Amino acid sequence: MQSLEAELERATDLDTDELADAIESIGFECTRCGACCKGYTAEDGDEEPHTATVFPDEIRELNAKTPKEYDHRSDDVTSSPRSVPSREWRDVARPMPYGLAQSEDGDAEGETFEWALQTDACGDCTFYEEDENGTGACSVHENRPIICRTYPFSVDLGGTTQPMGEAVDGEGMVRAHECEGLGRDIAREDAEELAAALKARAVRELEEAIGVRDNYAPTERASGEVVVHDSEGAKRPDGTPR
């Protein structure tokens, strides 16, 4: 198995023209179906919430750029923008559930190594909205995390994050995950933009993985406590250092 540093070097050396060729060959156009933003029913019948990785710096950016008066779910906010506080960490992100267990009280507990975008009561991404016709949209589209910018594609490198679902298509280093927009014509300019984001994401994910590894230290936890280890160290679920 390649070291994370070796994989990072491979990611840094990725040729964006080759990535764009692969994306163009597979084809893609977003249909705004919302499937990648919503919870889903797993094969065992359980309802699973939307789960997408978000990095600490992306959480802070969303906190800073999406104050609560712009939240489409905060219809009762009528005060002026200057008087409305920015989002809190928990409004944007939650501990990645993978690896966590249930305590005797039914709450999550344990250690995890990533953050996931926050979800609503339906298990959908908190930033997802639909119009009366069921057409989906991201309420923070211009500031959406890089994993959202690159879906349904990923790069086949060790240490990088794979989106929900198995890869269903692939060209060289590029993998495509289940999405009804696959196979549609894509303009070269759009393929190149996606390719650049895909390379940036691969680099960012590996840098985060190296940071998590280098900053990890075992912690003693109380029953029912969750600790998130990210590239900046151990944190509580509210994002504060532990």
C-alpha positions in Angstrom: 0.0 0.0 0.0 1.3 3.4 -0.9 2.0 5.9 1.9 -0.2 8.9 2.1 2.7 11.1 1.1 3.2 9.0 -2.0 -0.5 9.3 -2.9 -0.4 13.0 -2.3 2.5 13.3 -4.8 0.5 11.3 -7.3 -2.5 13.6 -6.7 -0.3 16.7 -7.2 1.0 15.3 -10.5 -2.5 14.5 -11.9 -3.0 15.9 -15.4 -6.2 17.9 -15.5 -6.4 17.5 -19.3 -6.5 13.7 -18.8 -9.1 14.0 -16.1 -11.2 16.3 -18.3 -10.9 13.7 -21.1 -12.2 11.0 -18.8 -15.1 13.2 -17.6 -16.0 14.1 -21.2 -15.9 10.5 -22.2 -18.2 9.5 -19.4 -20.5 12.5 -19.8 -22.4 14.4 -17.2 -25.1 17.0 -16.7 -26.8 17.8 -13.4 -30.5 17.2 -13.6 -31.2 18.7 -10.2 -32.9 15.6 -9.1 -31.5 16.1 -5.5 -30.5 12.4 -5.1 -27.0 13.4 -4.0 -28.3 15.8 -1.4 -31.0 13.7 0.2 -31.3 10.8 2.6 -31.9 7.4 1.1 -33.2 3.9 1.9 -30.4 1.4 2.3 -30.6 -2.2 1.0 -31.6 -3.5 4.4 -34.5 -1.1 4.5 -33.1 1.4 7.0 -33.4 5.1 6.3 -29.9 6.6 6.0 -29.2 10.3 6.2 -27.3 12.2 3.6 -23.6 11.9 4.3 -20.9 14.1 2.6 -17.5 14.9 4.0 -16.8 18.6 4.8 -13.4 19.9 5.9 -12.8 22.2 8.9 -11.9 25.2 6.7 -15.1 24.7 4.6 -17.2 24.6 7.8 -15.8 28.0 8.9 -16.3 29.4 5.4 -20.0 28.3 5.4 -20.3 29.8 8.9 -19.0 33.1 7.7 -20.7 33.3 4.4 -24.2 32.0 5.2 -25.6 33.9 8.1 -28.9 32.6 9.4 -31.0 35.2 7.7 -30.2 33.5 4.4 -31.2 30.0 5.7 -34.2 28.9 3.7 -35.5 27.0 6.7 -35.5 30.1 8.9 -38.7 31.8 7.7 -39.3 33.4 11.1 -36.1 35.6 10.9 -37.3 39.1 10.2 -34.6 41.2 11.8 -32.0 43.1 9.8 -29.0 41.2 8.5 -26.6 43.1 10.9 -28.6 41.8 13.9 -28.7 38.2 12.9 -25.8 36.0 14.0 -23.8 33.8 11.7 -24.3 30.0 11.8 -22.7 27.9 14.5 -20.5 24.9 13.7 -23.4 22.5 14.5 -25.6 24.3 11.9 -23.1 23.3 9.2 -21.5 20.0 10.3 -21.9 16.9 12.4 -19.5 14.2 13.4 -19.1 11.6 10.6 -21.3 8.8 11.9 -19.1 5.9 10.6 -17.2 4.3 13.5 -19.5 5.7 16.2 -21.5 3.4 18.5 -24.7 3.9 20.5 -24.4 4.4 24.2 -26.9 2.9 26.7 -28.9 6.0 26.4 -29.2 5.7 22.7 -26.9 8.6 21.9 -23.8 8.3 19.7 -20.5 7.9 21.3 -16.9 7.1 20.2 -14.3 8.6 18.0 -14.5 9.6 14.3 -12.1 11.1 11.9 -14.2 13.3 9.6 -17.0 15.9 9.6 -20.2 15.4 7.6 -22.6 18.1 6.4 -25.4 18.6 8.8 -28.8 17.1 7.9 -32.4 18.1 8.7 -35.1 15.9 10.3 -35.7 14.1 7.0 -32.1 13.2 6.6 -31.5 15.6 3.8 -28.6 18.0 3.6 -29.5 21.1 5.6 -28.7 23.3 2.6 -30.9 21.4 0.2 -34.2 22.9 -0.9 -36.9 22.0 -3.5 -39.4 24.2 -5.4 -43.0 23.3 -5.8 -42.2 21.1 -8.8 -39.7 19.0 -6.9 -36.6 20.5 -8.6 -33.7 20.5 -6.2 -31.3 23.3 -5.5 -28.4 24.1 -3.1 -29.0 27.2 -1.0 -25.2 27.7 -0.7 -24.3 26.7 -4.2 -21.5 29.3 -4.7 -19.9 28.2 -1.4 -20.7 24.5 -1.4 -18.0 22.0 -0.3 -15.6 20.6 -2.8 -17.0 17.1 -2.6 -20.4 18.6 -3.8 -18.6 20.5 -6.6 -17.1 17.2 -7.9 -20.0 14.8 -7.5 -20.6 12.2 -9.0 -16.9 11.9 -9.8 -13.9 10.8 -7.7 -10.3 10.0 -8.2 -9.0 6.4 -7.7 -6.3 7.2 -5.2 -5.7 5.6 -1.8 -6.5 7.9 1.0 -9.2 9.8 -0.9 -12.9 9.9 0.0 -15.5 8.1 -2.1 -19.0 9.5 -2.4 -22.1 7.4 -1.5 -22.6 4.4 -3.7 -20.3 2.1 -5.7 -18.5 3.4 -8.8 -20.6 2.6 -11.8 -18.3 3.8 -14.6 -14.7 4.7 -14.9 -12.0 6.0 -17.3 -8.5 5.7 -16.1 -8.1 7.4 -12.8 -11.6 8.9 -12.8 -14.5 7.0 -11.2 -18.2 7.9 -11.6 -20.8 7.1 -9.0 -24.5 6.5 -9.4 -26.3 9.5 -10.8 -29.0 10.0 -13.4 -27.0 12.8 -15.0 -24.2 10.5 -16.1 -23.9 9.8 -19.9 -25.1 13.2 -20.9 -23.1 15.5 -23.1 -20.8 17.9 -21.3 -19.0 20.9 -22.7 -15.3 20.8 -22.7 -15.1 24.0 -20.6 -17.3 22.4 -17.9 -15.3 19.1 -18.0 -12.1 21.1 -17.5 -13.6 23.0 -14.6 -14.7 19.7 -13.0 -11.3 18.2 -13.6 -9.5 21.1 -11.8 -11.9 20.7 -8.9 -11.4 17.0 -8.8 -7.6 17.3 -8.6 -7.9 20.0 -5.9 -10.2 17.7 -3.9 -7.8 14.7 -4.2 -4.9 16.9 -2.9 -7.1 18.4 -0.2 -8.3 15.0 1.0 -4.8 13.6 1.3 -3.5 16.7 3.1 -6.4 16.3 5.5 -5.6 12.6 6.0 -2.0 13.3 6.7 -3.0 16.0 9.2 -5.4 13.7 11.0 -2.6 11.1 11.2 0.0 13.5 12.5 -2.3 15.3 15.0 -4.0 12.2 16.3 -3.6 11.4 20.0 -5.6 8.8 22.0 -8.2 10.4 24.2 -10.1 9.3 27.3 -13.8 9.7 26.7 -16.7 9.8 29.1 -19.7 7.5 28.3 -21.9 9.1 25.6 -19.1 11.4 24.5 -18.1 11.9 20.8 -14.7 13.1 19.8 -13.8 14.1 16.2 -10.2 13.9 15.2 -9.5 16.2 12.2 -6.3 17.7 10.8 -6.4 20.4 13.5 -6.6 18.0 16.4 -9.4 16.6 18.6 -12.7 18.5 18.7 -16.0 18.3 20.4 -19.2 18.0 18.2 -19.6 21.7 18.4 -16.2 22.2 16.8 -14.4 23.5 19.8 -11.0 22.1 20.7 -11.0 19.3 23.2 
